[in-house]
Amino acid sequence: MTTYKKTFIFALLALGLGACKKDLQVTNRNPNEAETAQPDYLLANALKSAGDTYYSTGTTMDASLLFVQHWSKIQYTDADRYIFTNGSFEAGWRSFYTQSLADLNVLAQLGTQQNNPNYRAVAQTLRSWVFLLLTDAYGNIPYTDALDINKLTPKYDDQRSVYLGLLAELKTALATYNASGPAIQGDPVFSGNLARWRRFTNALRLRVAMRIADREPELARQAVSEVLADPAGLPASETETARLPYFSSPNQNPIARIFETRDDYRISKTTVDKLKALNDPRLGIYANRTATATPEVYVGIPNGLTTGDAANLGFARTSKPGDFFTKANAPAIILSWSESLFDRAEAAARGYSTENAADLYRQGISASLQSYGIDAAAISTYLAQPAVQYEAGNFRKSIGEQKWLSLFGQGLEAYAEWRRLDYPQLAPAVAGVLDGKIPLRFIYPGTEQALNKTSYTDAVRRQGPDALTTRLWFDVN
């Protein structure tokens, strides 16, 4: 074969392959999917994936809600006894990084490319929220290197660096919001209301400031001062609670989806006992009546029973968590008005502001009760009880116990606050396997050990053993 013929044949093959490639590119296009990412879709999807992960089995129902003894289990009680594997906390880690944070990073880039600073600010605010959830649960985490395509084995930042980084990111986000700039779409939380986004950002910054208060009081004081001085302010009513709405199937609350086929969760006896001791009007909201009439009406299960002992208490003679939290359209609470008031109360108690701690404490309780439709007369009666009065000499106890009650159902946040404030004082699981201790963190996913071993090993060396009982940096006592 002559050189000319060979060249001609190769040219035909190349043209044919090129044509095939172009044909395949056309064939493989999805006519129902945008080829360019749209910011409104990214925002909605990031919020939905984060909300679903927050309220998932792995992070909440079989973990944080049990650790803080809001819920307990009547079947399959291993999680309630602190029996986990290195795959138990895999799903939450993976989803937060590969779905929520990945979408938010692209959203921030699109905000810059499309000259819309408000998408960039919202993305930065929500990024900070998701990273906060991760570090609160695991401790040292990939942060500065996270989702960098050039860093396939990202290093772990120590928890102090993460918290300080989040304070800085949120401050930048506040300065980036532009009321005169383009609107944002795809926002199921505040419907594009930038004033509410700014107040939420301030409230989130206040939350982070309280996280570091025991370790870095002066930095916390500075952040509180900046938040209180910011013209945007903080949430001022229940309408400004940051909540992700859910609807009917297939877009129902993930807890509702679990309850459609499972019956292994009950309200914790610890919570029921506390509510009864305080004559708390939230008892009938937090718990359902027993299916079979019982003298107590509401019956909780002690945390950490063996499966046999738990089942012996009777499925029909124990209380499920209230319908308010298990219905299809129960919202995912990101940060409530009540929480913001409690944070302000604590900041005042620590001397970070001149606000009245006792008054803000009462406002925080009232906001929680109001959110469940409890009337003013019942709220006044509740606040008048000696056991509910604010103790200036022990703000941790007063704020810690009432905040724990107000955060019912918000497992990850309640878990972080219980570890930080050390109230209420909880007894370990009855048949727990941690030598009389309650978990203080989530263990890292096994995939990190396999795929990011050097960074994982360094994180463990600096933080302490990759164990449920290792105390995190923010958790001082």
C-alpha positions in Angstrom: 0.0 0.0 0.0 1.4 3.4 -1.0 2.0 6.1 1.6 -0.7 8.2 -0.2 -3.3 5.5 0.2 -2.4 4.9 3.8 -2.7 8.7 4.5 -6.0 8.8 2.7 -7.5 5.9 4.6 -6.3 7.3 8.0 -7.9 10.6 7.0 -11.2 8.9 6.3 -11.1 7.1 9.6 -10.3 10.3 11.5 -13.2 12.0 9.8 -15.5 9.1 10.5 -14.5 8.9 14.2 -14.9 12.7 14.5 -18.4 12.5 13.0 -19.2 9.6 15.3 -18.0 11.6 18.3 -20.1 14.6 17.3 -23.1 12.3 16.7 -22.7 10.8 20.1 -22.4 14.2 21.7 -25.7 15.2 20.2 -27.3 11.8 21.0 -26.2 11.9 24.6 -27.7 15.4 25.3 -30.6 15.3 27.7 -33.3 17.6 26.3 -34.8 17.9 29.7 -31.6 19.0 31.5 -29.8 22.4 31.2 -26.3 22.2 29.9 -25.3 25.3 31.9 -25.9 25.3 35.6 -28.6 27.6 36.7 -28.2 29.4 40.0 -31.8 29.1 41.1 -31.7 25.3 40.7 -28.4 25.0 42.4 -29.6 27.0 45.4 -32.8 25.0 45.8 -31.0 21.7 45.4 -28.2 22.6 47.9 -30.8 23.5 50.5 -32.8 20.4 49.8 -29.8 18.1 50.0 -28.5 19.7 53.2 -32.0 19.6 54.8 -32.4 16.0 53.9 -29.0 15.1 55.3 -29.6 17.1 58.5 -32.8 15.2 59.2 -31.5 11.8 58.0 -31.3 8.5 59.9 -27.5 8.5 60.0 -26.9 12.1 61.4 -30.1 12.6 63.4 -32.5 9.7 64.1 -29.8 7.1 64.8 -27.3 9.4 66.3 -27.6 13.0 67.6 -31.2 12.8 68.7 -30.3 9.7 70.7 -27.2 11.2 72.2 -29.0 14.2 73.5 -31.9 12.0 74.7 -34.7 13.7 72.8 -35.6 10.4 71.1 -34.9 6.7 72.1 -35.4 3.4 70.4 -37.7 0.5 71.0 -36.3 -1.8 68.3 -32.8 -2.2 66.8 -31.3 -0.4 69.8 -27.6 -0.7 68.9 -27.3 3.0 68.0 -29.0 3.9 71.3 -26.3 1.9 73.0 -23.5 3.6 71.0 -22.7 0.6 68.9 -21.4 2.0 65.6 -19.0 1.0 62.8 -16.7 3.2 60.7 -19.4 3.2 58.1 -22.2 4.5 60.4 -21.5 8.2 59.7 -20.5 7.9 56.1 -23.7 9.1 54.4 -23.8 12.4 56.1 -20.2 13.2 55.5 -20.5 12.2 51.8 -23.7 14.1 51.2 -22.6 17.3 52.8 -19.4 17.4 50.8 -20.4 16.0 47.4 -23.9 17.4 47.2 -24.6 20.5 49.3 -21.1 22.0 49.4 -20.4 21.1 45.8 -23.6 22.9 44.6 -22.8 25.9 46.8 -19.3 26.3 45.4 -20.7 26.4 41.9 -23.4 28.8 43.0 -20.7 31.2 44.4 -18.8 31.0 41.1 -21.9 31.7 39.0 -22.7 34.7 41.3 -19.3 36.1 40.3 -19.6 35.2 36.6 -23.1 36.6 36.3 -22.4 39.7 38.3 -24.9 38.8 41.0 -23.3 39.3 44.4 -26.4 38.1 46.2 -26.1 34.5 44.9 -22.4 34.7 46.0 -23.4 35.9 49.5 -26.1 33.3 50.0 -23.8 30.6 48.8 -21.1 31.7 51.3 -23.6 31.9 54.1 -24.9 28.4 53.5 -21.4 27.0 52.9 -20.6 28.3 56.4 -23.7 26.6 57.9 -22.8 23.2 56.3 -19.1 23.4 57.3 -20.3 24.3 60.8 -22.4 21.1 61.0 -19.5 19.0 59.8 -16.9 20.4 62.3 -19.4 20.3 65.2 -19.9 16.6 64.5 -16.5 15.3 63.5 -14.0 17.9 64.7 -11.0 18.5 62.4 -12.3 18.4 58.8 -11.2 19.3 55.2 -12.0 23.0 54.9 -9.5 25.1 53.0 -8.7 22.2 50.6 -12.2 20.9 50.4 -13.6 20.3 46.9 -10.5 21.6 45.2 -10.1 19.5 42.1 -6.4 19.9 42.3 -6.3 18.4 45.9 -7.7 14.9 45.8 -6.4 14.2 49.3 -7.4 17.4 51.1 -5.7 18.2 54.4 -7.9 18.5 57.5 -8.0 21.9 59.2 -8.0 22.0 63.0 -11.4 22.9 64.5 -10.2 26.3 65.8 -9.1 27.3 62.3 -12.4 26.2 60.8 -14.5 28.2 63.3 -12.4 31.4 62.8 -12.6 30.8 59.0 -16.4 30.6 59.2 -16.6 33.8 61.2 -14.6 35.5 58.5 -16.6 34.0 55.7 -19.9 35.1 57.2 -18.5 38.6 57.7 -17.6 38.7 54.0 -21.0 37.4 53.1 -22.6 40.2 55.1 -20.6 42.8 53.2 -21.4 41.1 49.9 -25.2 41.3 50.1 -26.4 44.1 47.9 -30.0 45.3 48.3 -29.7 47.2 45.0 -28.2 44.2 43.2 -30.0 41.6 41.1 -32.6 39.4 42.8 -32.1 35.7 43.6 -34.5 32.9 42.6 -34.9 29.4 43.8 -35.0 30.3 47.4 -37.4 28.2 49.4 -36.3 29.6 52.8 -36.7 33.4 52.5 -38.2 33.7 49.0 -35.4 36.0 48.0 -35.8 38.5 50.9 -32.2 39.8 51.3 -32.9 41.5 54.5 -33.9 38.2 56.1 -30.8 36.5 54.6 -28.6 39.1 56.2 -30.3 38.7 59.6 -29.9 34.9 59.3 -26.2 35.4 58.4 -25.8 37.5 61.6 -27.6 34.9 63.7 -25.3 32.2 62.2 -22.3 34.3 63.0 -23.6 34.7 66.6 -23.9 30.9 66.8 -20.3 30.4 65.8 -19.2 33.1 68.3 -20.8 31.1 71.1 -19.1 27.9 69.9 -15.7 29.4 70.5 -16.6 31.4 73.7 -15.0 29.0 76.1 -11.8 28.8 74.1 -11.5 32.3 72.6 -13.5 34.7 74.7 -12.0 37.8 73.2 -12.6 36.7 69.6 -16.1 35.7 70.6 -16.7 39.1 72.2 -15.5 40.9 69.1 -17.8 38.9 66.8 -20.8 39.5 69.1 -20.1 43.3 69.1 -19.9 43.3 65.3 -23.1 41.3 65.0 -25.1 43.6 67.4 -23.7 46.7 65.6 -24.6 45.5 62.1 -27.5 47.5 60.7 -29.2 44.4 59.3 -29.9 43.2 62.9 -30.9 39.7 64.0 -34.2 37.7 63.5 -37.0 39.7 65.2 -40.0 37.3 64.9 -41.0 33.7 64.3 -41.5 34.5 60.6 -37.7 35.0 60.4 -36.8 31.5 61.6 -34.7 29.9 58.8 -36.7 26.8 57.8 -36.8 24.6 54.7 -40.4 23.6 53.8 -41.4 20.1 52.9 -44.5 18.9 51.2 -46.2 15.6 50.3 -44.5 12.5 48.9 -42.0 12.3 47.2 -40.9 15.7 48.6 -41.9 14.9 52.2 -39.8 15.4 55.3 -37.2 12.6 55.5 -38.3 11.7 59.0 -41.9 11.3 57.7 -40.6 9.0 55.0 -38.9 6.8 57.6 -42.0 6.7 59.8 -44.1 5.4 56.8 -42.4 2.0 57.1 -40.7 1.8 60.6 -41.9 1.8 64.2 -38.6 1.7 66.1 -38.5 5.3 67.5 -40.0 6.6 70.7 -39.6 9.8 72.8 -36.9 9.6 75.4 -37.9 9.2 79.0 -35.4 11.9 79.9 -37.3 14.5 77.8 -40.7 13.3 79.1 -39.6 13.5 82.7 -38.2 17.0 82.2 -41.3 18.3 80.5 -43.5 16.8 83.2 -41.4 18.2 86.0 -41.8 21.7 84.5 -45.5 21.3 83.7 -44.3 22.2 80.2 -47.1 22.8 77.7 -44.9 21.3 74.9 -45.3 17.8 76.3 -48.4 17.0 74.1 -46.6 18.4 71.1 -43.3 16.7 71.5 -44.9 13.3 72.4 -47.9 11.4 71.2 -50.2 9.8 73.7 -49.7 6.0 74.1 -51.8 4.0 71.6 -53.1 2.0 74.5 -54.4 4.2 77.3 -52.0 4.4 80.3 -52.2 6.2 83.6 -49.2 8.4 82.6 -50.7 9.3 79.1 -47.2 10.1 77.8 -44.5 7.4 78.4 -40.9 7.8 77.3 -38.3 5.0 76.9 -35.0 5.1 78.8 -32.1 5.5 76.3 -29.9 2.5 75.5 -31.9 -0.5 76.6 -31.3 -3.8 75.0 -33.7 -4.6 72.2 -35.5 -7.2 74.4 -35.8 -4.8 77.4 -37.1 -2.0 75.2 -39.7 -4.2 73.4 -40.9 -5.5 76.8 -42.1 -1.9 77.6 -44.7 -2.4 74.9 -45.1 -0.7 71.5 -48.6 0.5 72.3 -47.8 1.5 75.9 -45.0 4.0 75.0 -45.1 7.3 73.2 -43.9 8.0 69.7 -42.4 11.5 69.0 -45.2 14.0 68.3 -46.9 14.1 64.9 -45.7 17.7 64.6 -42.2 16.3 63.9 -43.1 13.3 61.8 -45.7 14.6 59.4 -44.8 15.0 55.7 -44.7 18.8 55.7 -42.7 19.2 58.9 -40.1 21.8 58.0 -36.3 21.4 58.4 -35.3 24.1 61.0 -31.9 25.6 60.1 -31.8 28.4 62.8 -34.8 29.5 64.9 -35.8 32.8 66.3 -35.7 31.2 69.7 -32.1 30.0 69.3 -31.0 33.5 68.3 -32.6 34.9 71.5 -30.9 32.3 73.7 -27.5 33.1 72.0 -28.0 36.8 72.8 -28.9 35.9 76.4 -25.7 33.9 76.7 -23.6 36.7 75.2 -25.0 39.1 77.7 -24.4 36.7 80.6 -20.8 36.4 79.5 -20.5 40.2 79.5 -20.1 40.5 75.7 -23.0 43.0 75.5 -25.0 45.3 77.7 -28.3 43.5 76.8 -30.4 42.0 79.6 -29.6 38.3 79.8 -32.6 37.4 82.0 -35.0 39.2 79.7 -33.6 37.6 76.6 -33.7 34.2 78.3 -37.5 34.7 78.9 -37.9 35.9 75.3 -36.2 32.7 74.1 -38.5 30.5 76.0 -41.6 32.5 74.9 -40.5 32.3 71.2 -40.2 28.5 71.4 -43.6 28.2 73.0 -45.2 30.6 70.6 -43.8 28.6 67.6 -46.0 25.7 68.7 -49.1 27.9 69.0 -49.2 28.0 72.8 -51.2 31.0 74.0 -49.9 34.0 76.0 -51.7 33.0 79.3 -50.0 29.5 79.3 -46.7 31.1 78.5 -47.0 33.5 81.4 -47.9 30.7 83.8 -44.9 28.7 82.6 -42.4 31.5 83.0 -43.7 32.3 86.5 -42.6 28.9 87.9 -39.6 29.0 90.2 -38.0 26.1 88.3 -38.0 28.2 85.1 -36.5 31.3 86.6 -33.2 32.5 85.2 -30.2 31.8 87.4 -27.7 34.6 86.9 -25.1 32.6 88.8 -25.4 29.6 86.6 -26.4 30.8 83.1 -25.2 27.5 81.7 -27.8 25.6 83.5 -30.7 27.9 82.8 -29.9 28.5 79.2 -28.6 25.0 78.6 -31.7 23.3 79.8 -34.2 25.6 78.1 -32.3 25.6 74.9 -32.1 21.8 74.9 -35.9 21.8 75.2 -36.4 24.4 72.5 -34.1 22.5 70.1 -36.1 19.3 70.4 -35.9 17.4 67.1 -32.9 19.5 65.8 -30.5 16.8 66.6 -27.2 18.1 65.4 -27.6 21.6 66.9 -29.0 20.2 70.2 -26.0 17.8 70.4 -23.5 20.6 69.9 -25.1 22.8 72.5 -25.3 20.0 75.1 -21.6 19.3 74.7 -20.7 23.0 75.0 -23.0 24.0 77.9 -23.0 20.7 79.8 -26.7 21.0 80.5 -28.9 19.2 81.0 -26.8 16.7 82.9 -27.6 13.4 81.1 -27.1 9.8 82.3 -25.4 7.5 79.8 -27.3 4.8 78.0 -28.6 2.0 80.3 -26.8 -0.7 78.4 -24.2 1.5 76.7 -20.9 0.2 75.6 -18.7 3.2 76.3 -18.0 2.5 80.0 -20.5 5.0 81.3 -19.9 7.7 78.8 -22.0 9.4 76.1 -20.5 10.0 72.6 -18.8 13.3 72.2 -18.3 13.2 68.4 -19.0 11.3 65.2 -16.2 9.0 64.1 -14.7 9.6 60.6 -16.0 7.5 57.7 -14.0 4.5 56.8 -13.5 5.8 53.3 -11.3 8.6 54.6 -8.9 6.0 56.1 -8.8 4.2 52.7 -8.7 7.1 50.3 -7.2 10.0 52.3 -5.1 8.1 54.7 -2.2 10.6 55.2 -4.5 13.5 55.9 -6.8 11.4 58.1 -3.8 10.1 60.1 -2.5 13.6 60.6 -5.9 14.8 61.8 -6.2 12.0 64.3 -2.7 12.6 65.6 -3.5 16.2 66.3 -7.1 15.8 67.5 -6.9 12.5 69.4 -8.1 9.0 68.8 -10.8 8.5 66.1 -13.2 7.5 68.9 -16.7 8.4 70.0 -15.3 9.6 73.3 -12.7 12.0 72.1 -13.5 15.5 73.2 -13.5 18.2 70.5 -11.7 21.5 70.8 -14.8 23.6 71.4 -16.1 21.2 74.1 -14.0 22.4 77.1 -15.6 20.8 80.2 
